Amino acid sequence: MNAEARSTGKQTRLAALRAALGQGALRSAQRMVNSLHPAEVAQLLESLPPAQREVVWEFVEPDSEGEVLIELSDSVRADLIRDMDADELVAAIEGMEVDDLADLVADLPETVTRQLLKSMDHTDRERLNLVLAWPEDSAGGLMNTDTVSVRADANVEVVLRYLRMRGELPNRTDSLFIVDRRNRYLGAVPLARLLTAEPEHPVGESMDIEAVRIAPDLPNHEVARLFQAHDLVSAAVVGGEGQLLGRITVDDVVDVISEEAAHSVMSMAGLKDEEDIFAGVLVSTRRRLLWLGINLITAFMAAAVVSRFQGTIAKVAALATLMPIVASMGGIAGTQTVTLIIRGLALGQIQWSNARWLLFKEIAVGGANGLIWAAVVGLITVSWFGTWRIAAIIAAAMLTNLIAAAIVGVVVPLTLRRMRVDPALSAGVILTTFTDCIGFATLLGLGALFLT
């Protein structure tokens, strides 16, 4: 079954479940819920209004609650945890992998956290503390401490016997890590290579000393870039003194990539990437107030520019008709440039060393598009108002605004990144302010010079 068929099947199951809930067929709905994968249950919960969400959460088997919680967005998870008692929470998260548990700890009540730590053995508690010692958005916060390591001088036969004695390997184990007596990381041996090696040979002979090693303080987006560049399934996390700390697996990296994509889209609208779409009216209103207020301030800035040319607009009413065209074209052109630059920054393709070339390229593109569309708008203006003077002014204003939009679209994201401000969060607002003000000032300023 291909990916498209699986996706269609999943959507069909979720649609059937929503239909059962809508019809009040609760027993049927409960059977459907318990047949779903935890990630599918999480998706369902996030797509339901609060009242139905509570009903479906009651259907989830206690043994699966922890797996579902880890798949949920922060806001939905926090709401569900708030309504769970301490014993239920501890039971739900018992046996959870350390990296997943570290993601949940911040949302747990303090009493539950203490109870959880008491129930863990010393080794697991140390592993959890190791992960929590690093920022959540770093490789250390992302890693799992459950690794399989062997010594380089051990024979292949001995290693294979050791693996059989373990009975099972951690999920997504594609390599064994080679360490010395002090647990310092030396390299990795792919399982496929180990299975085909001569039994009497030391495992170190099959070791890949160039295997990717990741520093625990490396940001998540850089980890994702490494996995993409090297097609990794897992990679070792190695401390400053060379000690093996843990490993990162591709499923964690997929989550990072998904979160980065959601963050970019939501931030450009001034929203949180983990925002619950079914949150209450007051909560949603409060979250959106700030950026609406900022946008209002920028709108007043553009209005202030227009107000300086009231006399010109009164004498040449056609300019008021054409103002939205100039602002809109500049905004669209700038948004295209900003989107490309933010994407390039996220992928590590853009540095200050190549920013100048990109700036001149975008100016050239803006100029070329400006000339083309200035000619089109000029011709339409002539046929509309019957005068070449207004046509020439709006053509000049459009050309100027598209070139300005290209400059702002490159410079603003780069400057914000240098200032350690997320470009996706504020570049759009700054861009709109510049293109509106420059577009209006150019159009109305030229009108004041040549038409009044």
Number of C-alpha atoms within 10 A of each C-alpha: 5 6 8 9 10 11 11 11 12 15 14 12 17 20 13 15 22 17 13 17 18 12 10 11 12 16 12 13 22 20 13 17 22 14 13 16 14 21 15 18 26 22 16 20 21 19 16 15 14 17 8 14 17 15 15 20 18 11 17 19 13 15 12 15 21 22 20 21 23 19 17 21 17 17 16 21 21 16 14 15 17 13 10 11 11 19 11 13 22 19 14 19 22 14 12 13 16 22 23 21 19 22 17 19 16 13 16 19 14 12 9 17 18 11 14 20 14 11 13 14 9 11 9 17 15 13 19 23 13 19 26 20 11 16 16 17 14 19 28 30 25 30 26 27 23 18 18 15 18 19 19 22 14 15 19 23 18 15 19 15 11 12 13 11 9 9 7 8 13 11 10 12 16 17 22 21 24 25 21 15 9 9 15 16 24 22 21 27 23 16 14 10 13 20 12 10 17 14 15 11 15 19 26 21 14 19 21 15 14 9 17 17 20 22 17 25 17 16 17 23 20 16 22 21 16 17 20 14 9 10 10 17 16 19 24 27 26 23 18 9 8 16 16 25 24 26 25 27 20 17 12 17 24 14 13 18 16 10 15 17 15 14 18 22 15 17 19 18 17 23 18 18 18 15 15 18 13 15 15 11 8 8 11 15 11 9 14 14 12 13 16 13 11 13 17 12 13 19 16 12 16 21 14 12 18 21 12 13 16 14 11 21 19 11 13 17 10 14 19 17 10 17 19 14 15 26 24 17 21 30 23 15 22 29 20 13 22 27 20 14 23 23 16 13 16 16 13 12 11 16 11 10 8 10 15 13 11 17 18 14 14 21 21 14 17 25 21 15 17 24 18 14 17 25 19 13 20 23 17 13 21 15 12 11 12 12 13 13 16 23 24 19 22 27 25 20 27 32 27 23 33 33 24 22 32 29 22 24 32 25 17 19 27 23 13 16 14 12 10 9 14 16 24 23 21 19 26 22 18 15 23 25 20 23 30 28 20 24 33 27 20 21 26 27 19 19 22 17 9 11 14 11
